Amino acid sequence: MCNDPLNNADSFSTSGINDTSMTHLTLGLVNDTYRMDLILIHPPFLITLACIYIASVHKEKDIRTWFEELSVDMNIVKNIAMEILDFYENHRLFTEERVHAAFNKLATNP
């Protein structure tokens, strides 16, 4: 069995954070990280923690004490979270309209 962020997310979701919507958001974020190169740079558990951090901020859940119990460097977690948010920001610029226009140009060029 390989170690990946999704496996970590499943184990973290049973660790006392009982919020189904936050868990679903976290799993969605983790799933999206497979489209990034984060897994080549950071350990999977840190990517998962960054996704949990983003979800907690988005859902306005204060889980600072939970993070403190983990004894992880929150600066690293926050930096990974910023990389994830940057990914979303950069991909938001690619609207369907622009993608279809690019495909149409490709179709008309030999």
N, C-alpha and C positions, 0 to 999 in steps of 0.2 A: 504494500500500500504506500503510495507516495504522499509526501507531506505537502499539502497545498492550502491556500487561504480558505477555501470552502470547508475543508475538514476542520480547520481551526474555528471557523465561524459556528459550526454546529456544536462544538464543545463549549465555546464561550457562551452560546445562547442558553445553555443550561446552568450557567454559573451565578444565578441570582438576579439577573436583569429580566424581570418578568413583564415584558412589553412586546406583544406580538407584532405590532406595527413597526416598532424599532428593529425587531429581529428580521422582519421581511425587508425593510429598507437596507439593513446591514448586508443581508444575503444578496440583494440586488447590486449593491455597491461592490461587494466581493466579486460577483459574477462579471461586472464590467471591468474589473482590474485585469482580467485575462486578456483584454484588448490592449493592454499597456505592457511596458517592459519592466514594471516594478518587480516582478517575480525574479528577474535576473539580477536585481540590485539589492533587494531587501529580503530578509527571512519572511516566510509566509505568516508567522504569527504577528509580526509587526504590521503587515498589510491588513490583516484582520482587525487588529486593534485600531488602526487608522480608520477603517470603515465603521467600526463601532463608535469611535469618537465623532465622526461626521454625523452618524445617525443620532447620537445623543444630543449634539448641538442642534440639529434640525428639529428634533422632537422636543427640545427644551427640557431634557432630562439631566439632572445633575448627578453624574456618576463619578465625580472626582475621587471620592473615597475608594470606589471600586478600582480605579486606575492606580491609586496610591498603594493599595494592597498588592498589586502586581509587581511593583518595584521595577517599572520599565522607564526608560528615558523618554519623557513626554515630548521633549524637543524633537526627537526622531519621529515619534508617532505623528506629531503635528506637521512636520515637514512632509511626511508621506501623504498625510491628508491633503496638504496643499497641492501636491503633485496630482492627486486624484481630482481635486476640484479644478485644477488647471486643465486637465484632460477634458473635463466636461465643458469648460469655457471655450476651449479651442474647437471642440467638435460641434458646439452650438452654432458656430459660424458657417458650417456646412449645411445649408438648408436643402430640402429636397429639390427645390427649384434649381439651385446651383448644380446639384448632382445630375439632374435630368438634362440641364443645358450642356454639361460636360459630356454626357453620354450621347446626346444628339450631335455634338461636334465630332465626336469620335466616329459615329455612324456615317457621317457625310464625308469624312476624309478617307481617301483610299489607303 
